[in-house]
Structure formats: structure tokens, C-alpha cells
Amino acid sequence: VGAAQIKDDLISGTTALAATPADTDEFLVSDAGTLKRVDYSYIKGGGAWELVSRAAIGGSAVASVTFTGLSTSGESYMLVWNGIDSVADSTEDLFLQVSTDNGSAYRTTGYKSATHQWYSDGGADDYSATAGFSLSENQASSDVAEGNNGWLIIHNMASSLKTAVTGQSVTMGDSNRVRMNSFGGFYDTAEDTDAVRLLFESGNITASTVGYISLYKQVIA
């Protein structure tokens, strides 16, 4: 079969895969003029992040945003959020908590979390938390337009390791000061983490059409 016998719709006329190819899916390539097949595992990207899920806050306030079914095989995960506001507006801390039973229950103690924050008026301070990974402190005097925005990476999710978090966030805090936070910590017991939730220490997350939290998974080549 030569080029003259191949129809223009040979590819576009077939059924779409509609999913990321498996590592053993095969592609046809020309190797210096010789047709050969190659597995997807050889040509896919490595060291990147792929979108797993995106949660919209929507038209009703919610107590938390959860992500379940996470892998404990060694990959890291990244959360990116924007427009996360507190209903209470009363100096709440924003937390991330972990679960070992796919979200049936979450760990509410046993964290070693440290945060340094800078204020827009030139001040700064440090704080710690044990009830969760603290992503920001004293969120107040804000609304969705200036709500909490940030990112974090979840490391060490296998059962033999202590789950760790690193990241940064920015929000409007008390006295109408911008707060820039740099944070990190460990859950101080080695166990698998297969679910996480984002929540304020008290009160709900404000209803919002612009509030989103996206979960990405590390792609390991």
C-alpha cells in the first residue's frame, strides 16, 4: 500500500480515543523513511502536571471542598485555588486536612504546620497550627473579588511517609491589609493520604461564580 492508496480521512474518519493514550498504545512513525511503530510511553511528556479535577464553589456556600481517590503510589499533587472567601469574615484560618480512608473521616489533629506572612503595610509575623495545614491566617474584611488565592503541592502520600505540604497564598486580612503567606508542614504520622479537603477553621466558604479549586497530578515519565 502506497501513499496513493491512503484516503484523506484515514485518521479523521475513525473513532476518537477521547482519553489520554495508555503507555502501550501505539503510533505509526517514519524513522528516516522506514515505517515503524512506537509506544506512547516513549513520546509522552514527563515532569509535568495533568488536570485531575476542578471544583466550582457555585451558587451556594459550602463547608469544604474535597478531592478523593488520590494515588498513594509516589506521585505528588498540586492544588490551585482562586476567589475563596469566608462567609463569617471573622479572622478565620484556611486549612487543608488529609484522610486515609478516601474521605470518610479527616485528620483534625496531629499536624506540624508553619507559616510566615508579610503584610502590605510592611509588617510580618509567623504562626503555626496543629488542626490542619494552615494556608492563611486571619482572613477578614474580604469578599470574593479579593478572596484567598494560592497554590500548594502535596508530597509524601505513601503509607511509609509523613504527608507534607508546601505552598503560597495571598488574601485580604484584618485591618484591610493584604497578607502574603508562605507555608509548609508535615502530618506527623506516616500513613497513606488518599483524600484531602479545603476548609475554613470555622464557617463556610462563600458562594461564588468565580471561586474554583483545581487539582493536578504529577506526571512521572
C-alpha positions as CSV (number, residue, x, y, z in Angstrom):
1,V,0.0,0.0,0.0
2,G,1.4,3.4,-1.0
3,A,0.5,7.0,-0.5
4,A,-1.9,6.9,-3.5
5,Q,-4.0,4.2,-1.8
6,I,-4.4,6.1,1.5
7,K,-7.6,8.2,1.8
8,D,-7.5,11.7,3.3
9,D,-10.0,10.6,6.0
10,L,-8.0,7.6,7.1
11,I,-7.5,9.2,10.6
12,S,-10.3,11.7,10.9
13,G,-12.9,9.1,9.7
14,T,-12.2,6.6,12.6
15,T,-13.4,6.6,16.2
16,A,-11.8,9.1,18.5
17,L,-10.0,7.7,21.6
18,A,-11.3,10.5,23.7
19,A,-8.9,9.9,26.5
20,T,-5.2,10.1,27.3
21,P,-3.5,7.1,25.5
22,A,-2.2,4.3,27.6
23,D,1.6,3.8,27.7
24,T,1.3,0.7,25.4
25,D,-0.9,2.4,22.8
26,E,1.0,2.5,19.5
27,F,1.7,5.3,17.0
28,L,3.0,5.0,13.4
29,V,6.1,7.0,12.7
30,S,8.6,7.3,9.8
31,D,12.1,6.6,11.0
32,A,14.3,8.2,8.3
33,G,11.8,6.9,5.7
34,T,11.1,3.5,7.3
35,L,7.7,3.0,8.9
36,K,7.9,1.8,12.5
37,R,5.5,1.7,15.5
38,V,6.3,3.4,18.8
39,D,4.6,3.1,22.2
40,Y,3.1,6.3,23.7
41,S,5.4,5.8,26.7
42,Y,8.3,6.9,24.6
43,I,6.8,10.2,23.3
44,K,4.6,11.4,26.2
45,G,5.8,14.4,28.3
46,G,7.4,13.9,31.6
47,G,7.8,16.0,34.8
48,A,4.6,17.9,34.1
49,W,1.2,18.2,35.7
50,E,-2.1,17.0,34.3
51,L,-5.5,18.2,35.4
52,V,-7.4,15.7,37.5
53,S,-10.5,17.6,38.7
54,R,-11.8,21.2,39.0
55,A,-14.4,22.1,41.7
56,A,-16.5,25.2,41.4
57,I,-17.9,26.7,44.5
58,G,-21.1,27.6,42.7
59,G,-24.3,29.4,43.9
60,S,-24.4,28.0,47.5
61,A,-22.0,28.3,50.4
62,V,-20.2,25.0,51.2
63,A,-18.5,23.7,54.4
64,S,-15.5,22.3,52.5
65,V,-14.2,21.2,49.1
66,T,-13.0,17.6,48.9
67,F,-10.9,15.6,46.5
68,T,-10.9,11.8,46.9
69,G,-9.4,8.7,45.2
70,L,-5.9,10.1,45.2
71,S,-3.0,7.8,44.3
72,T,-0.5,6.7,47.0
73,S,2.0,5.3,44.6
74,G,4.5,8.1,44.8
75,E,3.1,11.0,42.7
76,S,2.7,14.4,44.1
77,Y,-0.5,16.5,43.7
78,M,-0.9,20.3,43.3
79,L,-3.9,22.4,44.3
80,V,-4.6,25.8,42.7
81,W,-7.4,28.0,44.0
82,N,-8.9,31.5,43.4
83,G,-11.6,33.6,44.9
84,I,-12.1,31.5,48.1
85,D,-13.9,33.7,50.6
86,S,-15.2,33.1,54.2
87,V,-18.9,33.6,55.0
88,A,-18.0,34.6,58.6
89,D,-15.4,37.2,57.6
90,S,-14.1,36.9,61.2
91,T,-10.4,36.2,61.0
92,E,-10.6,32.5,60.1
93,D,-7.6,30.4,59.1
94,L,-7.8,28.4,55.8
95,F,-6.8,24.8,56.3
96,L,-6.0,21.7,54.3
97,Q,-6.8,18.4,56.0
98,V,-5.9,14.8,54.9
99,S,-7.8,11.5,55.0
100,T,-6.6,7.9,54.9
101,D,-10.0,6.3,54.2
102,N,-10.9,8.1,51.0
103,G,-12.8,10.9,52.8
104,S,-14.9,9.0,55.2
105,A,-13.1,10.9,58.0
106,Y,-10.4,13.6,58.0
107,R,-7.4,14.1,60.4
108,T,-8.2,17.1,62.6
109,T,-5.1,17.0,64.9
110,G,-1.5,15.9,64.6
111,Y,-0.2,18.4,62.0
112,K,3.0,20.4,62.3
113,S,2.4,23.4,60.1
114,A,4.4,26.6,59.9
115,T,3.6,29.8,58.0
116,H,5.3,33.2,57.5
117,Q,3.2,36.1,56.3
118,W,4.0,39.5,55.0
119,Y,1.6,42.5,55.3
120,S,1.0,45.2,52.8
121,D,1.8,47.8,55.5
122,G,5.3,46.4,55.9
123,G,4.7,44.2,58.9
124,A,5.2,40.4,59.2
125,D,4.8,37.5,61.6
126,D,5.0,33.7,61.9
127,Y,2.4,31.2,63.2
128,S,1.8,27.5,63.5
129,A,-1.1,25.1,63.5
130,T,-1.9,21.5,64.6
131,A,-5.5,21.2,63.4
132,G,-4.5,21.2,59.7
133,F,-2.0,22.6,57.2
134,S,-2.6,26.3,57.7
135,L,-2.7,28.1,54.3
136,S,-3.5,31.6,55.6
137,E,-4.4,33.3,58.9
138,N,-7.0,35.9,59.8
139,Q,-8.9,36.1,56.6
140,A,-11.3,39.0,57.1
141,S,-12.6,42.2,55.6
142,S,-12.6,40.5,52.2
143,D,-15.1,39.4,49.6
144,V,-14.9,37.0,46.6
145,A,-13.2,39.7,44.5
146,E,-10.3,39.8,46.9
147,G,-10.6,36.3,48.4
148,N,-7.9,33.7,49.0
149,N,-5.8,32.8,46.0
150,G,-2.9,30.4,46.1
151,W,-1.3,27.0,45.3
152,L,0.2,24.1,47.2
153,I,1.9,20.8,46.5
154,I,1.1,17.7,48.5
155,H,4.2,15.4,48.9
156,N,4.9,12.0,50.5
157,M,1.4,10.4,50.2
158,A,2.6,6.8,50.5
159,S,1.9,4.9,53.8
160,S,5.6,4.8,54.8
161,L,6.0,8.6,54.7
162,K,4.7,11.6,56.5
163,T,2.5,13.6,54.1
164,A,4.0,17.1,53.5
165,V,2.6,20.3,52.1
166,T,4.4,23.4,50.7
167,G,2.9,26.5,49.0
168,Q,1.9,30.1,49.0
169,S,-1.3,32.2,49.2
170,V,-2.5,35.8,49.2
171,T,-5.7,37.3,50.7
172,M,-7.1,40.3,52.3
173,G,-6.9,40.1,56.1
174,D,-7.8,42.1,59.2
175,S,-7.5,46.0,59.1
176,N,-7.8,45.8,55.3
177,R,-4.2,44.6,54.9
178,V,-3.1,42.3,52.1
179,R,-1.5,39.1,53.6
180,M,1.1,37.1,51.6
181,N,1.7,33.7,53.1
182,S,4.4,31.1,52.6
183,F,3.7,27.8,54.3
184,G,4.8,24.2,54.8
185,G,4.4,21.3,57.2
186,F,4.0,17.6,57.8
187,Y,1.2,15.4,59.1
188,D,3.2,13.9,61.9
189,T,2.3,10.2,61.4
190,A,3.5,8.1,58.5
191,E,0.3,6.8,56.7
192,D,-1.2,7.0,53.2
193,T,-3.2,10.0,52.1
194,D,-5.9,9.3,49.6
195,A,-8.2,12.3,50.0
196,V,-7.9,16.0,51.1
197,R,-10.3,18.8,51.9
198,L,-10.0,22.6,51.9
199,L,-12.0,24.4,54.6
200,F,-12.0,27.4,57.0
201,E,-11.4,26.6,60.6
202,S,-15.0,27.9,61.3
203,G,-17.8,28.8,59.0
204,N,-18.5,28.1,55.3
205,I,-16.9,29.0,52.0
206,T,-18.8,31.8,50.4
207,A,-21.0,31.0,47.3
208,S,-19.2,32.2,44.2
209,T,-19.3,32.0,40.5
210,V,-15.6,32.8,40.3
211,G,-14.3,30.5,43.1
212,Y,-12.5,27.5,41.7
213,I,-10.1,24.8,43.1
214,S,-8.2,22.7,40.6
215,L,-6.3,19.5,41.4
216,Y,-3.4,18.5,39.3
217,K,-1.4,15.2,39.4
218,Q,2.4,15.0,38.7
219,V,3.2,13.1,35.5
220,I,6.2,10.8,36.1
221,A,7.8,9.6,32.9
